[in-house]
Amino acid sequence: MDTVLIELTNNKALRLLKELEDLHIIRPLKRNVEPDHFVIAEDSAVYTASRRKASDYKGILSSDPADKMQSYVQQSRAEWQQPI
């Protein structure tokens, strides 16, 4: 059997899932679980992506490389403002 992770957007959907469970059509594995990744299905392709917060990246770069990167980004943005 396939396992599918879904996010409910309506309370009616939860009632419907409970009815399907009562009919032994589906079996919930866990409830109220925050996924660490999510799946995007487009046509027949399936993509997975990590769900990250900005706080997950805090402190990864030391201040010197971060300052150099910030300077480069500001310079690059300034170049985009110049007419060609």
HTML snippet that shows the backbone in 3Dmol.js (N, CA, C, O; Angstrom):
<script src="https://3Dmol.org/build/3Dmol-min.js"></script>
<div id="view" style="width:600px;height:400px;position:relative"></div>
<script>
const pdb = `
ATOM      1  N   MET A   1       0.824  -1.180   0.000  1.00  0.00           N
ATOM      2  CA  MET A   1       0.000   0.000   0.000  1.00  0.00           C
ATOM      3  C   MET A   1       0.873   1.251   0.000  1.00  0.00           C
ATOM      4  O   MET A   1       1.997   1.230   0.503  1.00  0.00           O
ATOM      5  N   ASP A   2       0.361   2.324  -0.557  1.00  0.00           N
ATOM      6  CA  ASP A   2       1.070   3.590  -0.582  1.00  0.00           C
ATOM      7  C   ASP A   2       0.780   4.377   0.689  1.00  0.00           C
ATOM      8  O   ASP A   2      -0.314   4.300   1.249  1.00  0.00           O
ATOM      9  N   THR A   3       1.777   5.136   1.134  1.00  0.00           N
ATOM     10  CA  THR A   3       1.603   6.049   2.257  1.00  0.00           C
ATOM     11  C   THR A   3       1.631   7.459   1.713  1.00  0.00           C
ATOM     12  O   THR A   3       2.537   7.821   0.962  1.00  0.00           O
ATOM     13  N   VAL A   4       0.638   8.265   2.089  1.00  0.00           N
ATOM     14  CA  VAL A   4       0.498   9.615   1.566  1.00  0.00           C
ATOM     15  C   VAL A   4       0.406  10.584   2.738  1.00  0.00           C
ATOM     16  O   VAL A   4      -0.365  10.364   3.672  1.00  0.00           O
ATOM     17  N   LEU A   5       1.184  11.645   2.691  1.00  0.00           N
ATOM     18  CA  LEU A   5       1.128  12.695   3.699  1.00  0.00           C
ATOM     19  C   LEU A   5       0.288  13.827   3.138  1.00  0.00           C
ATOM     20  O   LEU A   5       0.575  14.332   2.053  1.00  0.00           O
ATOM     21  N   ILE A   6      -0.749  14.234   3.866  1.00  0.00           N
ATOM     22  CA  ILE A   6      -1.622  15.301   3.394  1.00  0.00           C
ATOM     23  C   ILE A   6      -1.788  16.351   4.489  1.00  0.00           C
ATOM     24  O   ILE A   6      -1.583  16.072   5.670  1.00  0.00           O
ATOM     25  N   GLU A   7      -2.154  17.537   4.086  1.00  0.00           N
ATOM     26  CA  GLU A   7      -2.481  18.595   5.025  1.00  0.00           C
ATOM     27  C   GLU A   7      -3.959  18.906   4.877  1.00  0.00           C
ATOM     28  O   GLU A   7      -4.430  19.197   3.777  1.00  0.00           O
ATOM     29  N   LEU A   8      -4.681  18.847   5.963  1.00  0.00           N
ATOM     30  CA  LEU A   8      -6.112  19.124   5.923  1.00  0.00           C
ATOM     31  C   LEU A   8      -6.334  20.626   5.980  1.00  0.00           C
ATOM     32  O   LEU A   8      -5.753  21.315   6.820  1.00  0.00           O
ATOM     33  N   THR A   9      -7.163  21.126   5.099  1.00  0.00           N
ATOM     34  CA  THR A   9      -7.437  22.563   5.043  1.00  0.00           C
ATOM     35  C   THR A   9      -8.854  22.890   5.483  1.00  0.00           C
ATOM     36  O   THR A   9      -9.258  24.053   5.485  1.00  0.00           O
ATOM     37  N   ASN A  10      -9.614  21.854   5.859  1.00  0.00           N
ATOM     38  CA  ASN A  10     -11.002  22.056   6.211  1.00  0.00           C
ATOM     39  C   ASN A  10     -11.408  20.994   7.231  1.00  0.00           C
ATOM     40  O   ASN A  10     -10.989  19.841   7.122  1.00  0.00           O
ATOM     41  N   ASN A  11     -12.219  21.372   8.219  1.00  0.00           N
ATOM     42  CA  ASN A  11     -12.671  20.410   9.225  1.00  0.00           C
ATOM     43  C   ASN A  11     -13.547  19.317   8.624  1.00  0.00           C
ATOM     44  O   ASN A  11     -13.620  18.213   9.164  1.00  0.00           O
ATOM     45  N   LYS A  12     -14.208  19.616   7.515  1.00  0.00           N
ATOM     46  CA  LYS A  12     -15.035  18.600   6.865  1.00  0.00           C
ATOM     47  C   LYS A  12     -14.158  17.461   6.350  1.00  0.00           C
ATOM     48  O   LYS A  12     -14.579  16.304   6.343  1.00  0.00           O
ATOM     49  N   ALA A  13     -12.951  17.786   5.925  1.00  0.00           N
ATOM     50  CA  ALA A  13     -12.035  16.757   5.440  1.00  0.00           C
ATOM     51  C   ALA A  13     -11.654  15.806   6.564  1.00  0.00           C
ATOM     52  O   ALA A  13     -11.519  14.604   6.338  1.00  0.00           O
ATOM     53  N   LEU A  14     -11.478  16.332   7.776  1.00  0.00           N
ATOM     54  CA  LEU A  14     -11.148  15.484   8.919  1.00  0.00           C
ATOM     55  C   LEU A  14     -12.295  14.532   9.227  1.00  0.00           C
ATOM     56  O   LEU A  14     -12.072  13.352   9.499  1.00  0.00           O
ATOM     57  N   ARG A  15     -13.518  15.041   9.183  1.00  0.00           N
ATOM     58  CA  ARG A  15     -14.680  14.168   9.414  1.00  0.00           C
ATOM     59  C   ARG A  15     -14.751  13.073   8.351  1.00  0.00           C
ATOM     60  O   ARG A  15     -15.042  11.917   8.657  1.00  0.00           O
ATOM     61  N   LEU A  16     -14.485  13.445   7.116  1.00  0.00           N
ATOM     62  CA  LEU A  16     -14.517  12.470   6.030  1.00  0.00           C
ATOM     63  C   LEU A  16     -13.448  11.393   6.237  1.00  0.00           C
ATOM     64  O   LEU A  16     -13.707  10.208   6.028  1.00  0.00           O
ATOM     65  N   LEU A  17     -12.262  11.806   6.644  1.00  0.00           N
ATOM     66  CA  LEU A  17     -11.203  10.829   6.901  1.00  0.00           C
ATOM     67  C   LEU A  17     -11.567   9.900   8.061  1.00  0.00           C
ATOM     68  O   LEU A  17     -11.262   8.708   8.019  1.00  0.00           O
ATOM     69  N   LYS A  18     -12.215  10.439   9.093  1.00  0.00           N
ATOM     70  CA  LYS A  18     -12.640   9.603  10.211  1.00  0.00           C
ATOM     71  C   LYS A  18     -13.676   8.586   9.762  1.00  0.00           C
ATOM     72  O   LYS A  18     -13.675   7.447  10.228  1.00  0.00           O
ATOM     73  N   GLU A  19     -14.561   8.994   8.857  1.00  0.00           N
ATOM     74  CA  GLU A  19     -15.543   8.049   8.318  1.00  0.00           C
ATOM     75  C   GLU A  19     -14.859   6.956   7.504  1.00  0.00           C
ATOM     76  O   GLU A  19     -15.235   5.787   7.590  1.00  0.00           O
ATOM     77  N   LEU A  20     -13.858   7.332   6.719  1.00  0.00           N
ATOM     78  CA  LEU A  20     -13.109   6.334   5.941  1.00  0.00           C
ATOM     79  C   LEU A  20     -12.367   5.373   6.866  1.00  0.00           C
ATOM     80  O   LEU A  20     -12.247   4.185   6.568  1.00  0.00           O
ATOM     81  N   GLU A  21     -11.875   5.889   7.983  1.00  0.00           N
ATOM     82  CA  GLU A  21     -11.210   5.037   8.963  1.00  0.00           C
ATOM     83  C   GLU A  21     -12.212   4.062   9.580  1.00  0.00           C
ATOM     84  O   GLU A  21     -11.903   2.883   9.751  1.00  0.00           O
ATOM     85  N   ASP A  22     -13.404   4.543   9.911  1.00  0.00           N
ATOM     86  CA  ASP A  22     -14.440   3.685  10.487  1.00  0.00           C
ATOM     87  C   ASP A  22     -14.847   2.575   9.520  1.00  0.00           C
ATOM     88  O   ASP A  22     -15.194   1.474   9.947  1.00  0.00           O
ATOM     89  N   LEU A  23     -14.805   2.860   8.233  1.00  0.00           N
ATOM     90  CA  LEU A  23     -15.147   1.862   7.214  1.00  0.00           C
ATOM     91  C   LEU A  23     -13.966   0.956   6.869  1.00  0.00           C
ATOM     92  O   LEU A  23     -14.075   0.094   5.997  1.00  0.00           O
ATOM     93  N   HIS A  24     -12.831   1.153   7.556  1.00  0.00           N
ATOM     94  CA  HIS A  24     -11.608   0.378   7.344  1.00  0.00           C
ATOM     95  C   HIS A  24     -11.068   0.532   5.923  1.00  0.00           C
ATOM     96  O   HIS A  24     -10.510  -0.407   5.354  1.00  0.00           O
ATOM     97  N   ILE A  25     -11.242   1.721   5.362  1.00  0.00           N
ATOM     98  CA  ILE A  25     -10.708   2.018   4.030  1.00  0.00           C
ATOM     99  C   ILE A  25      -9.310   2.618   4.154  1.00  0.00           C
ATOM    100  O   ILE A  25      -8.442   2.361   3.319  1.00  0.00           O
ATOM    101  N   ILE A  26      -9.098   3.410   5.188  1.00  0.00           N
ATOM    102  CA  ILE A  26      -7.788   3.990   5.448  1.00  0.00           C
ATOM    103  C   ILE A  26      -7.405   3.720   6.899  1.00  0.00           C
ATOM    104  O   ILE A  26      -8.256   3.409   7.733  1.00  0.00           O
ATOM    105  N   ARG A  27      -6.105   3.844   7.187  1.00  0.00           N
ATOM    106  CA  ARG A  27      -5.608   3.676   8.549  1.00  0.00           C
ATOM    107  C   ARG A  27      -4.639   4.813   8.838  1.00  0.00           C
ATOM    108  O   ARG A  27      -3.554   4.856   8.259  1.00  0.00           O
ATOM    109  N   PRO A  28      -5.009   5.732   9.717  1.00  0.00           N
ATOM    110  CA  PRO A  28      -4.088   6.824  10.044  1.00  0.00           C
ATOM    111  C   PRO A  28      -2.879   6.285  10.812  1.00  0.00           C
ATOM    112  O   PRO A  28      -3.015   5.439  11.695  1.00  0.00           O
ATOM    113  N   LEU A  29      -1.699   6.790  10.460  1.00  0.00           N
ATOM    114  CA  LEU A  29      -0.480   6.344  11.118  1.00  0.00           C
ATOM    115  C   LEU A  29      -0.118   7.261  12.279  1.00  0.00           C
ATOM    116  O   LEU A  29       0.198   6.794  13.373  1.00  0.00           O
ATOM    117  N   LYS A  30      -0.165   8.557  12.037  1.00  0.00           N
ATOM    118  CA  LYS A  30       0.134   9.547  13.069  1.00  0.00           C
ATOM    119  C   LYS A  30      -0.774  10.740  12.862  1.00  0.00           C
ATOM    120  O   LYS A  30      -1.245  10.990  11.752  1.00  0.00           O
ATOM    121  N   ARG A  31      -1.014  11.466  13.924  1.00  0.00           N
ATOM    122  CA  ARG A  31      -1.838  12.665  13.821  1.00  0.00           C
ATOM    123  C   ARG A  31      -1.057  13.856  14.342  1.00  0.00           C
ATOM    124  O   ARG A  31      -0.197  13.717  15.212  1.00  0.00           O
ATOM    125  N   ASN A  32      -1.365  15.039  13.799  1.00  0.00           N
ATOM    126  CA  ASN A  32      -0.739  16.287  14.220  1.00  0.00           C
ATOM    127  C   ASN A  32       0.786  16.225  14.135  1.00  0.00           C
ATOM    128  O   ASN A  32       1.482  16.611  15.074  1.00  0.00           O
ATOM    129  N   VAL A  33       1.291  15.744  13.018  1.00  0.00           N
ATOM    130  CA  VAL A  33       2.729  15.641  12.802  1.00  0.00           C
ATOM    131  C   VAL A  33       3.145  16.726  11.827  1.00  0.00           C
ATOM    132  O   VAL A  33       2.541  16.876  10.765  1.00  0.00           O
ATOM    133  N   GLU A  34       4.174  17.485  12.180  1.00  0.00           N
ATOM    134  CA  GLU A  34       4.716  18.510  11.285  1.00  0.00           C
ATOM    135  C   GLU A  34       5.768  17.851  10.396  1.00  0.00           C
ATOM    136  O   GLU A  34       6.782  17.372  10.904  1.00  0.00           O
ATOM    137  N   PRO A  35       5.550  17.815   9.090  1.00  0.00           N
ATOM    138  CA  PRO A  35       6.510  17.141   8.218  1.00  0.00           C
ATOM    139  C   PRO A  35       7.819  17.921   8.119  1.00  0.00           C
ATOM    140  O   PRO A  35       7.828  19.150   8.182  1.00  0.00           O
ATOM    141  N   ASP A  36       8.926  17.188   7.963  1.00  0.00           N
ATOM    142  CA  ASP A  36      10.209  17.842   7.754  1.00  0.00           C
ATOM    143  C   ASP A  36      10.484  18.042   6.267  1.00  0.00           C
ATOM    144  O   ASP A  36      11.468  18.682   5.894  1.00  0.00           O
ATOM    145  N   HIS A  37       9.623  17.498   5.428  1.00  0.00           N
ATOM    146  CA  HIS A  37       9.698  17.737   3.995  1.00  0.00           C
ATOM    147  C   HIS A  37       8.287  17.653   3.424  1.00  0.00           C
ATOM    148  O   HIS A  37       7.375  17.140   4.073  1.00  0.00           O
ATOM    149  N   PHE A  38       8.118  18.149   2.233  1.00  0.00           N
ATOM    150  CA  PHE A  38       6.819  18.066   1.610  1.00  0.00           C
ATOM    151  C   PHE A  38       6.989  17.633   0.168  1.00  0.00           C
ATOM    152  O   PHE A  38       8.071  17.761  -0.405  1.00  0.00           O
ATOM    153  N   VAL A  39       5.934  17.127  -0.406  1.00  0.00           N
ATOM    154  CA  VAL A  39       5.964  16.580  -1.764  1.00  0.00           C
ATOM    155  C   VAL A  39       5.064  17.419  -2.647  1.00  0.00           C
ATOM    156  O   VAL A  39       3.928  17.727  -2.287  1.00  0.00           O
ATOM    157  N   ILE A  40       5.585  17.784  -3.809  1.00  0.00           N
ATOM    158  CA  ILE A  40       4.816  18.540  -4.791  1.00  0.00           C
ATOM    159  C   ILE A  40       4.649  17.636  -6.005  1.00  0.00           C
ATOM    160  O   ILE A  40       5.637  17.194  -6.590  1.00  0.00           O
ATOM    161  N   ALA A  41       3.416  17.362  -6.383  1.00  0.00           N
ATOM    162  CA  ALA A  41       3.155  16.511  -7.540  1.00  0.00           C
ATOM    163  C   ALA A  41       2.662  17.362  -8.695  1.00  0.00           C
ATOM    164  O   ALA A  41       1.666  18.073  -8.571  1.00  0.00           O
ATOM    165  N   GLU A  42       3.353  17.289  -9.804  1.00  0.00           N
ATOM    166  CA  GLU A  42       2.938  17.973 -11.024  1.00  0.00           C
ATOM    167  C   GLU A  42       2.891  16.936 -12.133  1.00  0.00           C
ATOM    168  O   GLU A  42       3.909  16.339 -12.482  1.00  0.00           O
ATOM    169  N   ASP A  43       1.710  16.729 -12.680  1.00  0.00           N
ATOM    170  CA  ASP A  43       1.497  15.700 -13.699  1.00  0.00           C
ATOM    171  C   ASP A  43       2.001  14.360 -13.155  1.00  0.00           C
ATOM    172  O   ASP A  43       1.484  13.864 -12.154  1.00  0.00           O
ATOM    173  N   SER A  44       3.001  13.778 -13.805  1.00  0.00           N
ATOM    174  CA  SER A  44       3.498  12.496 -13.329  1.00  0.00           C
ATOM    175  C   SER A  44       4.800  12.649 -12.545  1.00  0.00           C
ATOM    176  O   SER A  44       5.320  11.662 -12.024  1.00  0.00           O
ATOM    177  N   ALA A  45       5.332  13.863 -12.452  1.00  0.00           N
ATOM    178  CA  ALA A  45       6.589  14.076 -11.728  1.00  0.00           C
ATOM    179  C   ALA A  45       6.305  14.405 -10.268  1.00  0.00           C
ATOM    180  O   ALA A  45       5.325  15.080  -9.955  1.00  0.00           O
ATOM    181  N   VAL A  46       7.148  13.934  -9.401  1.00  0.00           N
ATOM    182  CA  VAL A  46       7.012  14.208  -7.969  1.00  0.00           C
ATOM    183  C   VAL A  46       8.321  14.815  -7.492  1.00  0.00           C
ATOM    184  O   VAL A  46       9.399  14.280  -7.751  1.00  0.00           O
ATOM    185  N   TYR A  47       8.213  15.942  -6.791  1.00  0.00           N
ATOM    186  CA  TYR A  47       9.382  16.628  -6.277  1.00  0.00           C
ATOM    187  C   TYR A  47       9.286  16.674  -4.762  1.00  0.00           C
ATOM    188  O   TYR A  47       8.200  16.864  -4.215  1.00  0.00           O
ATOM    189  N   THR A  48      10.396  16.504  -4.085  1.00  0.00           N
ATOM    190  CA  THR A  48      10.418  16.662  -2.641  1.00  0.00           C
ATOM    191  C   THR A  48      11.310  17.839  -2.293  1.00  0.00           C
ATOM    192  O   THR A  48      12.306  18.098  -2.969  1.00  0.00           O
ATOM    193  N   ALA A  49      10.953  18.536  -1.253  1.00  0.00           N
ATOM    194  CA  ALA A  49      11.729  19.689  -0.818  1.00  0.00           C
ATOM    195  C   ALA A  49      11.737  19.728   0.701  1.00  0.00           C
ATOM    196  O   ALA A  49      10.763  19.351   1.351  1.00  0.00           O
ATOM    197  N   SER A  50      12.833  20.183   1.246  1.00  0.00           N
ATOM    198  CA  SER A  50      12.920  20.308   2.697  1.00  0.00           C
ATOM    199  C   SER A  50      12.187  21.550   3.147  1.00  0.00           C
ATOM    200  O   SER A  50      12.201  22.580   2.473  1.00  0.00           O
ATOM    201  N   ARG A  51      11.563  21.441   4.270  1.00  0.00           N
ATOM    202  CA  ARG A  51      10.878  22.587   4.852  1.00  0.00           C
ATOM    203  C   ARG A  51      11.825  23.170   5.884  1.00  0.00           C
ATOM    204  O   ARG A  51      12.015  22.597   6.957  1.00  0.00           O
ATOM    205  N   ARG A  52      12.415  24.303   5.562  1.00  0.00           N
ATOM    206  CA  ARG A  52      13.398  24.933   6.435  1.00  0.00           C
ATOM    207  C   ARG A  52      12.942  26.318   6.829  1.00  0.00           C
ATOM    208  O   ARG A  52      12.188  26.970   6.107  1.00  0.00           O
ATOM    209  N   LYS A  53      13.410  26.763   7.986  1.00  0.00           N
ATOM    210  CA  LYS A  53      13.134  28.112   8.456  1.00  0.00           C
ATOM    211  C   LYS A  53      14.431  28.910   8.387  1.00  0.00           C
ATOM    212  O   LYS A  53      15.520  28.338   8.340  1.00  0.00           O
ATOM    213  N   ALA A  54      14.309  30.218   8.383  1.00  0.00           N
ATOM    214  CA  ALA A  54      15.498  31.060   8.374  1.00  0.00           C
ATOM    215  C   ALA A  54      16.368  30.784   9.591  1.00  0.00           C
ATOM    216  O   ALA A  54      17.592  30.877   9.504  1.00  0.00           O
ATOM    217  N   SER A  55      15.763  30.450  10.717  1.00  0.00           N
ATOM    218  CA  SER A  55      16.529  30.183  11.935  1.00  0.00           C
ATOM    219  C   SER A  55      17.406  28.935  11.806  1.00  0.00           C
ATOM    220  O   SER A  55      18.369  28.781  12.557  1.00  0.00           O
ATOM    221  N   ASP A  56      17.085  28.041  10.862  1.00  0.00           N
ATOM    222  CA  ASP A  56      17.914  26.854  10.655  1.00  0.00           C
ATOM    223  C   ASP A  56      19.296  27.218  10.112  1.00  0.00           C
ATOM    224  O   ASP A  56      20.245  26.451  10.272  1.00  0.00           O
ATOM    225  N   TYR A  57      19.411  28.366   9.481  1.00  0.00           N
ATOM    226  CA  TYR A  57      20.656  28.775   8.857  1.00  0.00           C
ATOM    227  C   TYR A  57      21.449  29.766   9.700  1.00  0.00           C
ATOM    228  O   TYR A  57      22.556  30.148   9.323  1.00  0.00           O
ATOM    229  N   LYS A  58      20.906  30.180  10.820  1.00  0.00           N
ATOM    230  CA  LYS A  58      21.550  31.179  11.661  1.00  0.00           C
ATOM    231  C   LYS A  58      22.878  30.643  12.189  1.00  0.00           C
ATOM    232  O   LYS A  58      22.939  29.557  12.765  1.00  0.00           O
ATOM    233  N   GLY A  59      23.941  31.422  11.983  1.00  0.00           N
ATOM    234  CA  GLY A  59      25.254  31.071  12.509  1.00  0.00           C
ATOM    235  C   GLY A  59      26.054  30.134  11.637  1.00  0.00           C
ATOM    236  O   GLY A  59      27.143  29.725  12.041  1.00  0.00           O
ATOM    237  N   ILE A  60      25.568  29.768  10.451  1.00  0.00           N
ATOM    238  CA  ILE A  60      26.314  28.867   9.583  1.00  0.00           C
ATOM    239  C   ILE A  60      27.557  29.557   9.030  1.00  0.00           C
ATOM    240  O   ILE A  60      28.625  28.949   8.966  1.00  0.00           O
ATOM    241  N   LEU A  61      27.428  30.811   8.633  1.00  0.00           N
ATOM    242  CA  LEU A  61      28.564  31.569   8.108  1.00  0.00           C
ATOM    243  C   LEU A  61      29.156  32.436   9.210  1.00  0.00           C
ATOM    244  O   LEU A  61      28.433  33.029  10.011  1.00  0.00           O
ATOM    245  N   SER A  62      30.479  32.498   9.237  1.00  0.00           N
ATOM    246  CA  SER A  62      31.100  33.439  10.164  1.00  0.00           C
ATOM    247  C   SER A  62      30.928  34.843   9.610  1.00  0.00           C
ATOM    248  O   SER A  62      30.538  35.011   8.454  1.00  0.00           O
ATOM    249  N   SER A  63      31.214  35.844  10.416  1.00  0.00           N
ATOM    250  CA  SER A  63      30.907  37.224  10.018  1.00  0.00           C
ATOM    251  C   SER A  63      31.730  37.695   8.819  1.00  0.00           C
ATOM    252  O   SER A  63      31.210  38.447   7.995  1.00  0.00           O
ATOM    253  N   ASP A  64      33.003  37.281   8.690  1.00  0.00           N
ATOM    254  CA  ASP A  64      33.832  37.754   7.572  1.00  0.00           C
ATOM    255  C   ASP A  64      33.294  37.303   6.213  1.00  0.00           C
ATOM    256  O   ASP A  64      33.088  38.152   5.345  1.00  0.00           O
ATOM    257  N   PRO A  65      33.058  36.003   5.986  1.00  0.00           N
ATOM    258  CA  PRO A  65      32.474  35.607   4.696  1.00  0.00           C
ATOM    259  C   PRO A  65      31.076  36.179   4.485  1.00  0.00           C
ATOM    260  O   PRO A  65      30.700  36.502   3.358  1.00  0.00           O
ATOM    261  N   ALA A  66      30.311  36.306   5.554  1.00  0.00           N
ATOM    262  CA  ALA A  66      28.962  36.858   5.431  1.00  0.00           C
ATOM    263  C   ALA A  66      29.027  38.326   4.999  1.00  0.00           C
ATOM    264  O   ALA A  66      28.231  38.758   4.165  1.00  0.00           O
ATOM    265  N   ASP A  67      29.965  39.094   5.556  1.00  0.00           N
ATOM    266  CA  ASP A  67      30.133  40.499   5.164  1.00  0.00           C
ATOM    267  C   ASP A  67      30.566  40.613   3.709  1.00  0.00           C
ATOM    268  O   ASP A  67      30.082  41.479   2.982  1.00  0.00           O
ATOM    269  N   LYS A  68      31.477  39.741   3.282  1.00  0.00           N
ATOM    270  CA  LYS A  68      31.934  39.754   1.885  1.00  0.00           C
ATOM    271  C   LYS A  68      30.776  39.418   0.942  1.00  0.00           C
ATOM    272  O   LYS A  68      30.631  40.030  -0.116  1.00  0.00           O
ATOM    273  N   MET A  69      29.964  38.451   1.330  1.00  0.00           N
ATOM    274  CA  MET A  69      28.827  38.061   0.499  1.00  0.00           C
ATOM    275  C   MET A  69      27.807  39.194   0.420  1.00  0.00           C
ATOM    276  O   MET A  69      27.266  39.474  -0.650  1.00  0.00           O
ATOM    277  N   GLN A  70      27.549  39.836   1.541  1.00  0.00           N
ATOM    278  CA  GLN A  70      26.607  40.952   1.565  1.00  0.00           C
ATOM    279  C   GLN A  70      27.104  42.095   0.684  1.00  0.00           C
ATOM    280  O   GLN A  70      26.318  42.716  -0.032  1.00  0.00           O
ATOM    281  N   SER A  71      28.398  42.372   0.735  1.00  0.00           N
ATOM    282  CA  SER A  71      28.996  43.422  -0.101  1.00  0.00           C
ATOM    283  C   SER A  71      28.843  43.076  -1.586  1.00  0.00           C
ATOM    284  O   SER A  71      28.517  43.938  -2.401  1.00  0.00           O
ATOM    285  N   TYR A  72      29.081  41.811  -1.924  1.00  0.00           N
ATOM    286  CA  TYR A  72      28.955  41.371  -3.309  1.00  0.00           C
ATOM    287  C   TYR A  72      27.510  41.506  -3.799  1.00  0.00           C
ATOM    288  O   TYR A  72      27.267  41.950  -4.922  1.00  0.00           O
ATOM    289  N   VAL A  73      26.568  41.124  -2.958  1.00  0.00           N
ATOM    290  CA  VAL A  73      25.159  41.226  -3.330  1.00  0.00           C
ATOM    291  C   VAL A  73      24.769  42.682  -3.556  1.00  0.00           C
ATOM    292  O   VAL A  73      24.073  42.991  -4.524  1.00  0.00           O
ATOM    293  N   GLN A  74      25.205  43.576  -2.681  1.00  0.00           N
ATOM    294  CA  GLN A  74      24.900  44.998  -2.850  1.00  0.00           C
ATOM    295  C   GLN A  74      25.514  45.552  -4.131  1.00  0.00           C
ATOM    296  O   GLN A  74      24.881  46.339  -4.833  1.00  0.00           O
ATOM    297  N   GLN A  75      26.750  45.142  -4.438  1.00  0.00           N
ATOM    298  CA  GLN A  75      27.409  45.584  -5.671  1.00  0.00           C
ATOM    299  C   GLN A  75      26.660  45.052  -6.893  1.00  0.00           C
ATOM    300  O   GLN A  75      26.456  45.780  -7.865  1.00  0.00           O
ATOM    301  N   SER A  76      26.259  43.804  -6.843  1.00  0.00           N
ATOM    302  CA  SER A  76      25.520  43.202  -7.973  1.00  0.00           C
ATOM    303  C   SER A  76      24.195  43.913  -8.199  1.00  0.00           C
ATOM    304  O   SER A  76      23.813  44.157  -9.343  1.00  0.00           O
ATOM    305  N   ARG A  77      23.493  44.248  -7.128  1.00  0.00           N
ATOM    306  CA  ARG A  77      22.232  44.957  -7.263  1.00  0.00           C
ATOM    307  C   ARG A  77      22.426  46.351  -7.839  1.00  0.00           C
ATOM    308  O   ARG A  77      21.598  46.830  -8.615  1.00  0.00           O
ATOM    309  N   ALA A  78      23.507  46.995  -7.464  1.00  0.00           N
ATOM    310  CA  ALA A  78      23.803  48.322  -7.992  1.00  0.00           C
ATOM    311  C   ALA A  78      24.078  48.254  -9.502  1.00  0.00           C
ATOM    312  O   ALA A  78      23.700  49.155 -10.250  1.00  0.00           O
ATOM    313  N   GLU A  79      24.731  47.191  -9.933  1.00  0.00           N
ATOM    314  CA  GLU A  79      25.008  47.013 -11.374  1.00  0.00           C
ATOM    315  C   GLU A  79      23.720  46.843 -12.159  1.00  0.00           C
ATOM    316  O   GLU A  79      23.635  47.297 -13.300  1.00  0.00           O
ATOM    317  N   TRP A  80      22.713  46.198 -11.574  1.00  0.00           N
ATOM    318  CA  TRP A  80      21.456  46.001 -12.266  1.00  0.00           C
ATOM    319  C   TRP A  80      20.733  47.327 -12.475  1.00  0.00           C
ATOM    320  O   TRP A  80      19.938  47.461 -13.406  1.00  0.00           O
ATOM    321  N   GLN A  81      21.002  48.299 -11.619  1.00  0.00           N
ATOM    322  CA  GLN A  81      20.343  49.589 -11.720  1.00  0.00           C
ATOM    323  C   GLN A  81      20.927  50.447 -12.830  1.00  0.00           C
ATOM    324  O   GLN A  81      20.283  51.397 -13.275  1.00  0.00           O
ATOM    325  N   GLN A  82      22.141  50.131 -13.290  1.00  0.00           N
ATOM    326  CA  GLN A  82      22.783  50.928 -14.342  1.00  0.00           C
ATOM    327  C   GLN A  82      22.170  50.607 -15.697  1.00  0.00           C
ATOM    328  O   GLN A  82      21.877  49.448 -15.992  1.00  0.00           O
ATOM    329  N   PRO A  83      21.974  51.645 -16.533  1.00  0.00           N
ATOM    330  CA  PRO A  83      21.433  51.390 -17.881  1.00  0.00           C
ATOM    331  C   PRO A  83      22.470  50.691 -18.762  1.00  0.00           C
ATOM    332  O   PRO A  83      23.677  50.871 -18.597  1.00  0.00           O
ATOM    333  N   ILE A  84      21.980  49.915 -19.671  1.00  0.00           N
ATOM    334  CA  ILE A  84      22.887  49.170 -20.564  1.00  0.00           C
ATOM    335  C   ILE A  84      23.114  49.954 -21.839  1.00  0.00           C
ATOM    336  O   ILE A  84      23.845  49.503 -22.720  1.00  0.00           O
TER     337      ILE A  84
END
`;
const viewer = $3Dmol.createViewer("view");
viewer.addModel(pdb, "pdb");
viewer.setStyle({}, {cartoon: {color: "spectrum"}});
viewer.zoomTo();
viewer.render();
</script>
